């Protein structure tokens, strides 16, 4: 698009939010943001230049002392007002989430209700930034640890739960007394900018939150290298997380990484097979499988394998695929049509190496059918790689020990589940699963604002949610007070 064309349509371009002001990027770069269902332009979004990123960091840096020192009741009030504003703007936000990210109706509503709860949880933690009193060796010496805000935190967010995951970073950072620079996904910039408009309406002081869609590599490099940014919190793919970790190694930036998964869902012989089928279906097909916690490897003990496969494929075939606005739709569009090619590759590779396609394997533009592969083995791409679509593998295990071995046979370690009525066995497996999260008799997809969410291995490090976020986003300081005079050695 030429600069003149951009000038002519500037009113339609979603601006950046820097230092409390909505403004166009200083280099007048604009990107097209597509509707995943129609592939038509949903929005034109202004792109931050290097100068704009610097301005956003500078604004957050200027605002940090006043925000950290603002009385708790005022910070709480802003977070609670933001929750109320989301509730009042539900229809508007729901439509943006559906149209910009392809979320089905129910998933969009889930993100909204989650964010309302999240902001209330974060408001409740403003006065819970506590430390310890510490016994000291020296007579008359009192010790304490206190938690202080870090200052400026930057967040880089993914497309798949764009409102929830970006808000999680922002809400806890602000609650802990930090200021923030948010770079939303290029696929969901408008949703990211809505977060700015919610806080603007809630009365957040200028500079405390800045939202800057822009070229990801350039923005990321500046955020990772600017010494005024004290921490970067990233949610996204392991590929990008690894790049950021390399940069953090040079700049020594505090970093949390919430990355991909290949999450095992184990079904043991004594499980209720119908219940297991329902849990597995929700675990893989929620948001068309574009979930880091998706149940993308279903491992079934031999005794239940055949009946599970038959019932699960029947359930998958019954799921309505189509327009995400329709509340009856379960499977909406993938974020981009190109993602269908990745899933096709996984299907073709698996079938060529001997897997059986029980259903699906086809798509209509960005609408990919619920897909089930059986007989998947470790030499197949779909066994190891994140597909990020409505496709899962059902793998047979001779017994519970083999199920556990297969479950841990992955470079990832985010979520996991085990279905059994034997709680003793379930706990034993839960303790030995190499995953940050384990759900017994539940599906792998679960999140609440106050739980320590996160993974191990290539799924990342650091935890998000409630107290865990408050700990990650504050610095411990040790303070001592000497009552009377201590004796020094010389
Ligand atoms: P992505 O890694 O492609 O992008 C994530 C963010 O990083 C986006 O904002 C993107 O613009 C930015 N980015 C891309 N290249 C960058 C670079 N070189 N430097 C800095 N930033 C860069 O991920 P995605 O496709 O948006 O999301 C899907 C991935 O996210 C999946 O792997 C999924 O498992 C993962 N995810 C993880 C969690 C979790 O909590 N563990 C949650 C949701 C999604």
Boltz pocket constraint, residues with backbone or C-beta under 6 A from the ligand:
constraints:
  - pocket:
      binder: B
      contacts: [[A, 156], [A, 157], [A, 158], [A, 159], [A, 160], [A, 161], [A, 165], [A, 183], [A, 184], [A, 185], [A, 186], [A, 214], [A, 216], [A, 217], [A, 218], [A, 219], [A, 220], [A, 221], [A, 235], [A, 236], [A, 237], [A, 238], [A, 240], [A, 241], [A, 243], [A, 257], [A, 258], [A, 259], [A, 260], [A, 261], [A, 291], [A, 292], [A, 293], [A, 386], [A, 388], [A, 414], [A, 454], [A, 455], [A, 459], [A, 460]]
      max_distance: 6.0
